[in-house]
């Protein structure tokens, strides 16, 4: 599906560069002293926009952005019954897998785990789902390369599982339209969990992600903006990449700051 849209995406981006300017889209990344790209889809106009078309189609580990689809899989497979189900902290800390965030190492429900991006919760639950079930869902959802072969339940942060920014946006569109193989109840629960910001003008649903991929920090912010007055939806996938040896204390902040700046400049977030 993504491949079929590549030509139209290229044409639309070329036209967009003429009217808006490639340098304007890239300036927020330059100001953050970071490389990366943003991929956007205008739902009403059926238009794709990207700051870097090649990067839009370059796959990498999805990190915690996979919690979006993962939550649907967990609910649909019956591993968890609702967003309020408590997951017990296993009682040990693998700092390589879990990182240095002692504030998240306690019993918590799915809703909190999604909000604070508690990787250990999803890792423990993934053991109950099983790789075969995951692969089946990934193929049905056309999500990434569906490679879950790594000998680790946390295949979205480690290994060769990968998805491109354009594919992330495609998944979000199918999520919004509820065309993926999940129940209305599962969609309702997930969409509520995804709400990050709401004003009189818009509703923003999103999820961050950050992992180490090939010696590089890979940071994501993906989601969509529902404009209440314009009656339109804008889907986005921002991905930042830097060498682990390069210090950039604003890396985490820049994921959201770059995205919001561009969406505001394009009058998609008002």
RAJO-V119203 format. One line per field, one symbol per residue. phi: phi as a letter, one per 40 degrees, with the letter a starting at -180 (. if undefined). psi: psi as a letter, one per 30 degrees, with the letter a starting at -180 (. if undefined). Layout:
phi=???
psi=???
//
This chain:
phi=.ccccccccccccdcccccbhcccccddccccfabiabbbbccccfbcbacacccdbccadcfcccdccdcccccccgcbcaccccbcccgabcccccgbbdcbcadaccccdcccfccccccccccccgccccdccccccfbfcfcbcdcaccccbbgbcaacdccccdcccccdcfbccbcccccccccccccbaabcbabbbaacaaabbggbcbbbabiabcccccfbbbcaabbbbacccccaccdcccdcccccccccccgbbb
psi=eeeffeeeeeeeeeeeeefekeeeefeeeeffhllalkkkkjeefhkkkkfjeeefgjllkfbffffdeeeeeeeefgekflffkkkkkfgljjfeefaiifffilklleeeeeeghjeeeeeeeeefekeeeeeeeeeefhjaggjgfkikfiffflagklkleeeeeeeeeeeefhglilleeeeeeeeeffkekkafflkkklklkklkjhgkkjkljlalkjkeefhlkkkljkkkklkffkkjfgeeefeeeeeeeeeeeghfj.
//
